[in-house]
Amino acid sequence: MADHYSTLGVERDADQDEIKRAYRKLARELHPDVNPDPVTQDRFKEITAAYEVLSDPQKRQNYDMGGSSNFGQGGFGFGDIMDAFFGGGGGANRGPRPRVRAGQDALIRVEVDLNEACFGTEREISVESAVRCSKCEGSGCANASKPKVCEICKGRGETQQVTRSFIGQVMTSRPCANCQGFGSVISDPCRECAGDGRVRSRQNISVKIPAGVETGNRIQLSGRGEVGPGGGPAGDLYVEIVQKAHEFLVRDGNTLHVALTITMAAAALGTTLTVETLDGPIPVAVKPGTQSGATVPIKQKGVTHLRGGGRGDLIVHIEVHTPTKLTREQEVLLKKFAQLRDEKDGHSQVQGHDGGFFTKFRDAFGR
């Protein structure tokens, strides 16, 4: 048999207020409406069963003495859960459920290219969500009518049932089936929203995407999510950014990387080449004697910092291209060059370069 005190995380001498607070805290976290996964639901059943026993003095006393705690056949129901959340006890009326409730948050993903992510942009998105019904203004009632008090529960939102057990009569409360716990019935529901106070509609929303965003960043638009039942206040809309891959630039945080291939002669003699960037073409000076794997940093040509000014850098990765086919004249000249450099059997007196970051860069991104 499970230890009910451990299940609720309280000491064995805890008073009723401590037990109730512990259950309230756990129930808010584990309630099926918040966490619908099966594992969480099983955990919720465990804490509910523990609270059923420890919140009842007679059941708790019997449990502490090692006896059975299953007194009645009615079980632990909705009314007991409402007791734990909102107080009350015995047969006290806990009140009906409110018809007007807050709406849920919504999430939509938006793709941006690297240029938009770097400098920011404004995007118009189309979102389908629940909005307040304009015909009944969220009341759910047609022809300016109003909900009527439920004839079954008399407005309490719950009905009571008495069951017998070996300790006597046990009274349990359940949501009223006639009014679903609202305490009132809409006898003339709105034809547009069927009494819900909200309808589905597609809206166009303008979103400002700040400079520096990247995949996974979310932009919160307060009050642009789902309108709640009964025309209740809307939740928030979250716009999640997905950055598309660039044709030749690779992003790493606020730093951009680009691969540049040059000839052997250009690497040996040095040259100035043009590199395409987000700001347009810019010249890049390659020093004489540059090896494959060398990098040339270009300041402030990377991605804008999301929070704060300035930009990251653009790193140019150099790869020296070795020709695969030579003419007879080129081969003779290259051999003569090797003799002049005293290169024997293809071994240079200069230590080679292992490629460094550029080799990893090329392997990782297929460049």
C-alpha atoms as one frame of an Amber mdcrd trajectory, in Angstrom:
protein
   0.000   0.000   0.000   1.330   3.410  -0.976   2.411   5.833   1.737  -0.129
   8.625   1.395   1.995  11.041   3.404   4.979  10.561   1.076   2.722  10.852
  -1.943   1.621  14.344  -0.834   5.065  15.234   0.533   3.902  15.979   4.114
   4.914  14.746   7.571   2.729  12.246   9.421   1.802  14.898  11.998   0.744
  17.447   9.348  -2.501  19.270  10.091  -5.433  19.584   7.671  -4.292  22.961
   6.317  -0.850  21.589   5.434  -2.400  18.561   3.730  -4.792  20.741   1.756
  -2.019  23.143   0.661   0.183  20.232  -0.451  -2.649  18.717  -2.484  -3.589
  22.054  -4.070  -0.011  22.590  -5.225   0.379  19.127  -6.713  -3.085  19.068
  -8.267  -2.488  22.350 -10.094   0.675  20.880 -11.643  -0.685  17.408 -12.424
  -4.339  18.008 -13.286  -5.270  16.270 -16.598  -6.426  19.597 -18.035  -2.846
  20.868 -17.683  -0.834  17.681 -18.277  -2.832  15.133 -20.314  -0.081  12.523
 -20.696  -0.846   9.084 -19.130   2.079   9.132 -16.678   0.951  12.458 -15.215
  -2.659  11.245 -15.029  -1.574   8.211 -13.002   0.338  10.478 -10.643  -2.742
  12.716 -10.319  -4.835   9.687  -9.341  -2.282   8.795  -6.656  -2.292  12.222
  -5.010  -6.097  12.362  -5.268  -6.432   9.008  -3.516  -3.967  10.135  -0.829
  -5.866  13.376  -0.248  -9.184  11.503  -0.043  -7.848   9.544   2.906  -5.793
  12.176   4.738  -8.401  14.948   4.436 -11.026  12.831   6.204 -10.309  12.497
   9.969 -11.986   9.088  10.265 -10.295   7.648   7.181  -6.958   9.080   8.278
  -7.281   7.574  11.753  -8.132   4.176  10.293  -5.200   4.463   7.832  -2.761
   5.421  10.623  -3.869   2.348  12.556  -3.115   0.130   9.583  -6.715  -0.437
   8.496  -8.413   0.008   5.134  -9.151   3.534   3.997 -11.812   2.573   1.400
 -14.909   3.597   3.358 -17.497   4.315   0.700 -18.361   3.121  -2.764 -18.762
   6.590  -4.239 -15.006   7.252  -4.529 -13.293  10.634  -4.713 -15.040  12.944
  -7.137 -15.117  16.380  -8.679 -16.596  17.958  -5.542 -13.675  16.822  -3.400
 -11.207  18.261  -5.896 -13.072  21.574  -5.806 -12.847  21.443  -1.997  -9.073
  21.159  -2.192  -8.726  24.020  -4.647 -11.292  26.497  -3.375 -12.003  25.515
   0.207 -15.348  24.488   1.672 -16.283  21.291   3.410 -19.070  18.955   4.298
 -22.029  19.706   2.077 -21.143  23.377   1.552 -22.056  24.890  -1.817 -18.965
  25.614  -3.874 -20.693  27.600  -6.568 -21.160  27.041 -10.309 -18.434  27.060
 -12.945 -17.983  30.426 -14.673 -19.152  30.558 -18.287 -16.608  33.232 -19.137
 -13.091  31.805 -19.052  -9.695  32.874 -20.376  -8.612  31.591 -23.777  -5.575
  29.490 -24.609  -2.278  30.648 -26.044  -1.528  29.902 -29.697   1.716  29.173
 -31.550   2.589  29.749 -35.195   5.948  29.271 -36.947   7.275  31.796 -39.443
  10.176  31.224 -41.852  12.638  34.053 -42.485  15.744  34.182 -44.626  19.190
  35.109 -43.300  18.906  38.702 -44.504  15.593  39.180 -42.642  17.018  37.535
 -39.523  20.064  39.820 -39.600  18.361  43.154 -40.211  14.796  42.520 -39.034
  11.591  42.774 -41.016   7.824  43.118 -40.750   5.710  40.172 -41.785   1.959
  39.793 -42.301   0.757  36.393 -41.106  -2.605  34.700 -41.459  -3.899  33.008
 -38.299  -7.075  30.986 -37.792  -8.258  31.084 -34.183 -11.284  31.561 -31.935
 -12.649  35.116 -31.828 -15.547  36.647 -29.928 -18.885  36.041 -31.646 -20.043
  39.376 -33.032 -23.678  38.333 -33.244 -24.166  37.662 -29.518 -21.115  39.658
 -28.341 -19.787  36.613 -26.545 -22.839  35.868 -24.396 -23.803  32.739 -26.329
 -27.465  33.752 -26.149 -29.678  34.623 -29.122 -32.075  37.556 -29.360 -30.615
  39.386 -26.359 -31.804  36.596 -24.046 -29.986  35.505 -20.914 -29.108  32.135
 -19.341 -31.784  30.717 -17.030 -31.164  29.161 -13.640 -30.845  25.391 -13.921
 -33.989  23.670 -12.641 -32.058  20.588 -11.516 -29.303  22.091  -9.351 -31.077
  25.417  -8.658 -28.015  27.379  -9.749 -25.476  25.544  -7.575 -23.773  23.879
 -10.540 -23.619  20.529  -8.740 -25.823  17.763  -7.473 -25.343  15.691  -4.347
 -25.589  11.959  -3.871 -25.834  10.024  -0.617 -24.291   6.552  -0.380 -24.183
   4.184   2.552 -21.062   2.648   4.063 -20.281   0.779   7.261 -19.569   4.094
   8.984 -22.879   5.600   7.925 -24.044   7.842   5.127 -21.500   9.568   2.863
 -22.521  12.559   0.757 -20.637  13.297  -2.473 -21.037  16.149  -4.983 -20.892
  15.969  -8.767 -21.198  18.573 -11.550 -24.801  18.924 -12.601 -25.352  16.912
 -15.795 -28.153  19.211 -16.939 -26.091  22.431 -16.954 -22.545  20.902 -17.032
 -21.759  22.626 -13.762 -22.526  26.177 -14.915 -25.609  26.568 -12.716 -27.535
  28.003 -15.648 -28.847  26.831 -19.002 -28.859  28.747 -22.289 -32.355  27.970
 -23.550 -32.003  30.082 -26.724 -28.407  29.665 -27.937 -26.891  31.917 -30.575
 -27.134  30.345 -34.037 -23.734  31.705 -35.032 -21.644  30.240 -32.198 -24.026
  27.548 -30.864 -23.898  29.127 -27.410 -20.107  29.067 -27.022 -19.677  32.840
 -27.365 -16.876  32.463 -29.912 -16.382  31.391 -33.520 -13.452  30.357 -35.722
 -12.107  33.100 -37.934  -9.008  33.844 -39.996  -7.141  37.057 -39.189  -4.223
  38.858 -40.798  -1.748  40.092 -38.187   1.305  42.281 -38.754   4.380  41.052
 -36.838   7.558  43.051 -36.325  10.527  40.682 -36.381  13.531  42.285 -34.665
  17.052  42.162 -36.074  19.172  39.290 -34.770  16.515  36.594 -34.356  17.369
  32.965 -34.997  15.612  29.627 -35.124  13.743  28.935 -31.886  13.258  32.574
 -30.838   9.632  33.439 -30.008   7.843  36.762 -30.308   4.925  37.210 -27.884
   1.812  39.056 -29.056  -0.337  39.653 -25.975  -4.066  39.112 -26.396  -3.803
  37.771 -29.960  -4.360  34.102 -29.097  -7.620  32.164 -28.673 -10.625  33.974
 -27.196 -11.957  32.029 -24.208 -15.360  30.355 -23.817 -18.190  32.796 -23.211
 -16.218  35.486 -25.025 -13.553  35.457 -22.290 -10.211  37.285 -22.579  -7.887
  36.020 -25.294  -4.623  34.230 -24.635  -1.326  35.230 -26.236  -0.009  34.417
 -29.692   3.601  33.232 -29.934   5.420  33.557 -33.245   8.333  31.094 -33.426
  11.144  31.916 -35.833  12.558  29.360 -38.284  15.563  30.658 -40.234  16.094
  29.173 -43.680  19.576  28.087 -44.760  21.518  30.552 -46.909  22.993  29.630
 -50.277  26.637  30.129 -49.231  26.736  31.852 -45.830  26.678  29.720 -42.673
  25.526  31.227 -39.384  26.992  30.427 -35.964  25.308  32.711 -33.448  26.107
  36.259 -34.555  29.097  35.140 -36.635  28.834  34.332 -40.335  31.178  32.021
 -42.234  31.867  31.824 -45.953  34.205  29.570 -47.969  36.462  31.108 -50.636
  38.539  29.028 -53.072  41.672  30.573 -54.638  44.369  29.314 -57.007  47.847
  28.212 -55.960  49.369  31.235 -57.633  47.005  33.648 -55.891  47.760  31.997
 -52.549  51.520  32.252 -53.123  51.614  35.768 -54.562  48.690  37.301 -52.694
  45.655  38.932 -54.267  42.485  40.911 -53.641  39.146  39.167 -54.291  35.501
  40.164 -54.028  33.280  38.383 -51.511  29.481  38.555 -51.465  28.084  39.515
 -48.054  24.700  40.544 -46.635  25.824  44.138 -47.259  26.771  43.490 -50.872
  30.171  42.689 -52.449  33.283  43.773 -50.548  37.027  43.336 -51.334  39.077
  40.852 -49.314  42.887  41.027 -49.272  44.636  37.641 -49.368  48.218  37.860
 -48.118  51.103  36.231 -50.017  51.818  32.707 -48.779  48.260  32.034 -47.594
  47.631  28.338 -46.801  44.454  26.266 -47.050  42.492  26.636 -43.834  43.561
  30.237 -43.237  40.829  32.659 -42.179  40.292  36.348 -42.858  37.969  38.102
 -40.355  35.840  40.982 -41.595  34.558  43.044 -38.676  30.899  44.050 -38.266
  29.655  42.101 -41.305  27.934  39.332 -39.380  24.485  39.197 -37.778  23.043
  42.050 -35.718  23.026  41.407 -31.955  19.457  40.695 -30.863  19.848  42.656
 -27.640  22.152  45.629 -27.905  23.911  47.336 -30.790  26.587  46.173 -33.128
  27.038  43.110 -35.296  29.128  39.980 -35.315  31.952  39.288 -37.754  32.144
  37.553 -41.109  34.889  34.910 -41.248  36.255  34.094 -44.714  37.725  30.570
 -44.881  40.390  30.134 -47.557  40.864  26.941 -49.531  43.735  26.696 -52.032
  42.752  24.834 -55.178  45.279  22.363 -56.581  44.887  21.837 -60.346  44.130
  18.272 -61.439  45.104  18.629 -65.106  48.199  20.394 -66.433  49.361  21.148
 -69.969  52.845  20.015 -71.010  54.135  23.572 -70.682  52.541  24.023 -67.234
  54.032  20.751 -66.033  57.538  21.763 -67.182  57.274  25.154 -65.519  55.955
  23.642 -62.279  58.846  21.152 -62.147  61.289  23.963 -62.730  59.638  25.879
 -59.896  60.010  22.864 -57.593  63.726  22.586 -58.488  64.274  26.229 -57.703
  62.669  25.661 -54.294  64.814  22.572 -53.733  61.694  20.412 -53.310  62.780
  16.768 -53.656  60.375  13.896 -54.307  57.430  16.161 -53.563  58.513  16.903
 -49.985  58.579  20.577 -49.060  60.901  22.033 -46.475  57.897  23.992 -45.206
  55.560  22.323 -42.724  52.083  21.708 -44.168  48.785  22.964 -42.829  46.129
  20.552 -41.595  43.227  22.767 -42.672  42.098  23.687 -39.142  38.587  25.031
 -38.805  38.008  25.220 -42.543  38.288  21.446 -42.948  35.666  20.988 -40.205
  33.594  23.764 -41.743  33.646  22.127 -45.175  32.903  18.645 -43.819  30.046
  19.855 -41.606  28.237  21.828 -44.275  29.225  19.942 -47.396  31.135  22.833
 -48.918
